[in-house]
Amino acid sequence: MANHLVRFWPFVFLTAACVVAGTLWAKTSEPYFDPDVMIDLEYGLICPDSAHRKVPAPDTVLGYIKQRDQPQHIVVNTQIVPMIRGIGFGIRIRTTGPVFEDATVIIQHPAFPDSNATRESWNSGFGPENASLNFFTFEFPFEEVTGTWTLEAKAEGKTLYRVSFEVVEPATVPHLANICAGTVIS
């Protein structure tokens, strides 16, 4: 009898992993972007790795965002994000031609402890020449909240893009948990 259990253990483990992955995937909604103005929509995990400067962003909890000195890259295309300090997630886009100098990027997330903040926003620009990457990085313990996080951009009265991410405990996505291992986070 014990032999049969050993033989079926990989099947049970694989089935459980598929159920967990399917459940996480089902929680995220289909990404949206306005095809009349946006091309090259890419979203996923980022391992921020260069120096930065603080740019005022009064509608954020910290009152600023960090603007990186070097281009950052999405390292894994996914809407599932392990809740690990130092990891980032976001959206890289380019427009079909119009330039939006003063777009608003909005992130909605589960309530932060103490402040109960659920929404933050900052200004960003988008254009056809260079791709723009807007992302959120877990840097402080109060930001480490699981659940659905939605990142969207609006300009001239329309939604340019919207992508929801499901932030989860790292143990539920071990294949993503060490994605930024070895990256120096600053």
C-alpha positions in Angstrom: 0.0 0.0 0.0 2.8 2.4 0.8 4.3 1.7 -2.6 1.2 3.0 -4.3 1.3 6.2 -2.3 4.9 6.9 -3.3 4.1 6.2 -6.9 1.2 8.7 -6.9 2.9 11.4 -4.9 4.3 13.2 -8.0 0.8 13.2 -9.6 -0.8 14.6 -6.4 1.9 17.3 -6.1 1.6 18.3 -9.8 -2.2 18.4 -9.6 -2.0 20.7 -6.5 0.5 23.0 -8.2 -1.8 23.3 -11.2 -4.8 24.1 -9.0 -2.8 26.8 -7.2 -1.5 28.3 -10.4 -4.9 28.2 -12.0 -6.5 29.9 -9.1 -4.0 32.7 -9.1 -4.3 33.1 -12.9 -8.1 33.3 -12.6 -7.9 36.2 -10.2 -6.1 38.5 -12.6 -8.1 40.2 -15.3 -7.2 40.5 -19.0 -4.8 43.4 -19.6 -6.4 46.4 -21.4 -4.7 49.0 -23.7 -6.1 51.5 -26.1 -5.0 50.1 -29.5 -5.6 53.5 -31.2 -2.7 55.0 -29.2 -0.7 52.2 -27.6 1.7 49.6 -29.0 4.3 47.3 -27.5 2.4 46.7 -24.2 4.6 44.5 -22.0 4.0 43.7 -18.3 5.6 41.7 -15.6 8.4 41.5 -13.1 11.3 44.0 -12.8 14.6 43.8 -10.9 15.5 47.5 -10.4 19.2 47.7 -10.6 20.6 51.2 -11.1 21.0 54.5 -9.3 17.9 56.7 -9.0 16.8 60.2 -8.2 13.7 61.1 -6.2 11.0 62.9 -8.1 8.2 64.6 -6.2 4.9 62.7 -6.4 2.5 64.2 -3.8 -0.2 61.7 -4.5 1.9 58.7 -3.3 2.3 57.5 0.3 6.0 58.4 0.3 5.5 61.7 -1.5 8.0 60.8 -4.3 8.8 58.2 -6.9 12.2 56.9 -7.9 13.3 57.6 -11.4 16.0 55.2 -12.5 19.2 56.5 -14.3 19.3 53.5 -16.6 16.6 51.7 -18.6 15.0 48.9 -16.6 13.7 45.7 -18.2 10.9 43.3 -17.6 12.6 40.0 -16.8 9.5 37.8 -16.7 6.1 38.5 -18.4 3.5 37.6 -15.8 0.6 39.1 -13.8 1.6 37.0 -10.7 4.0 38.8 -8.3 5.8 37.3 -5.3 5.6 39.6 -2.4 9.4 40.1 -1.9 11.2 43.3 -0.8 13.2 44.6 -3.8 11.1 43.1 -6.6 9.2 45.3 -8.9 6.3 44.9 -11.3 5.0 47.1 -14.0 4.2 48.0 -17.6 6.3 49.0 -20.5 4.6 50.8 -23.4 5.1 52.9 -26.4 2.5 55.0 -28.3 1.6 54.7 -32.0 2.3 58.4 -32.5 0.7 60.7 -30.0 2.8 62.2 -27.2 1.2 62.3 -23.8 3.4 64.7 -21.8 1.2 64.7 -18.7 -0.4 61.3 -18.3 -1.4 60.1 -14.8 -0.3 56.7 -13.7 -2.5 55.2 -11.0 -1.9 52.2 -8.8 -4.7 50.7 -6.7 -3.8 48.2 -4.1 -5.1 46.5 -0.9 -5.1 48.9 2.1 -1.7 49.5 3.7 -1.6 48.9 7.4 -1.8 52.1 9.5 -2.4 54.6 6.6 -5.2 52.6 4.9 -4.0 54.0 1.6 -5.4 52.1 -1.4 -4.6 54.4 -4.3 -1.4 56.3 -5.4 -0.7 58.3 -8.5 2.0 60.2 -10.3 2.6 62.0 -13.6 4.5 60.4 -16.5 5.0 61.0 -20.2 4.5 58.6 -23.1 5.5 58.9 -26.7 6.5 56.9 -29.8 10.2 57.5 -29.7 11.1 55.6 -26.5 9.3 53.0 -24.5 8.1 54.1 -21.1 8.2 51.8 -18.1 6.1 52.6 -15.0 6.5 50.2 -12.1 6.1 49.6 -8.4 8.8 48.2 -6.2 8.3 46.7 -2.8 10.7 48.6 -0.5 9.1 48.9 2.9 7.3 46.5 5.2 4.1 48.4 5.1 3.9 47.9 1.3 4.0 44.1 1.5 0.3 43.4 1.1 -1.1 40.5 -0.9 -4.0 40.8 -3.2 -4.9 42.5 -6.5 -2.9 45.5 -7.5 -4.0 47.4 -10.6 -1.7 49.7 -12.6 -3.3 52.0 -15.2 -2.5 55.2 -17.1 -5.0 58.0 -18.1 -4.5 61.0 -20.3 -6.9 63.4 -22.1 -9.9 61.8 -20.5 -9.2 58.2 -21.6 -7.7 55.1 -20.2 -4.5 54.3 -22.1 -3.8 50.9 -20.3 -4.8 48.9 -17.3 -3.2 45.7 -16.0 -4.0 43.9 -12.8 -1.4 41.9 -10.9 -2.0 39.4 -8.2 0.6 39.8 -5.4 1.1 36.5 -3.5 3.2 34.9 -0.8 6.5 33.8 -2.4 6.0 30.1 -1.3 3.0 29.9 -3.7 5.2 30.8 -6.7 8.7 29.3 -6.0 9.6 29.6 -9.7 9.3 33.4 -9.4 10.5 33.9 -5.8 14.2 34.1 -6.6 13.9 35.9 -10.0 15.9 39.0 -8.7 18.4 37.0 -6.7 21.8 38.6 -7.0 20.5 42.0 -8.2 21.7 44.9 -6.1 18.6 46.9 -5.1 19.1 50.6 -4.3 
